[in-house]
Amino acid sequence: SMLEVVISHDRFTQLQLKEGETLVVRPKRLRVFVDVGTPAMPSTTPAREAV
């Protein structure tokens, strides 16, 4: 699956990236924003019963 990330123009230039280039990232910090206009993907993990 793919995630969309945002980097600054300065960082884009510093890394000498090309538009559309695929990157592999390992974030030190992660903030997640949900687009309420897009339905969430169904979970593939079965729910656990409460004990």
C-alpha positions as CSV (number, residue, x, y, z in Angstrom):
1,S,0.0,0.0,0.0
2,M,1.1,3.6,-0.5
3,L,0.9,6.6,1.8
4,E,1.1,10.2,0.7
5,V,3.7,12.3,2.5
6,V,4.5,16.0,2.4
7,I,8.1,17.4,2.5
8,S,9.3,20.9,2.2
9,H,10.5,22.3,-1.1
10,D,14.0,22.8,0.5
11,R,14.2,19.1,1.5
12,F,12.9,18.1,-2.0
13,T,15.8,20.2,-3.5
14,Q,18.3,19.0,-1.0
15,L,17.6,15.3,-1.8
16,Q,17.7,16.1,-5.5
17,L,14.4,14.3,-6.1
18,K,12.4,14.2,-9.3
19,E,8.6,14.7,-9.4
20,G,6.9,11.3,-9.3
21,E,10.0,9.5,-7.9
22,T,9.2,6.6,-5.5
23,L,10.8,7.0,-2.1
24,V,11.2,4.6,0.9
25,V,10.9,6.5,4.2
26,R,11.4,5.6,7.9
27,P,9.8,8.4,9.9
28,K,11.1,9.3,13.3
29,R,7.8,10.9,14.1
30,L,4.5,10.2,12.5
31,R,1.3,12.2,12.4
32,V,-1.8,10.8,10.7
33,F,-4.5,12.9,9.2
34,V,-7.8,11.3,8.1
35,D,-9.6,12.5,5.0
36,V,-13.2,12.3,6.0
37,G,-14.3,12.4,2.3
38,T,-12.6,9.0,1.7
39,P,-14.1,5.8,3.2
40,A,-11.7,3.9,5.4
41,M,-10.3,0.6,4.2
42,P,-11.9,-2.4,6.0
43,S,-9.7,-4.0,8.6
44,T,-8.2,-7.4,7.6
45,T,-7.5,-8.3,11.2
46,P,-10.4,-10.1,13.0
47,A,-11.7,-8.4,16.1
48,R,-10.8,-9.9,19.5
49,E,-13.4,-10.9,22.0
50,A,-13.2,-9.1,25.4
51,V,-12.3,-11.4,28.2
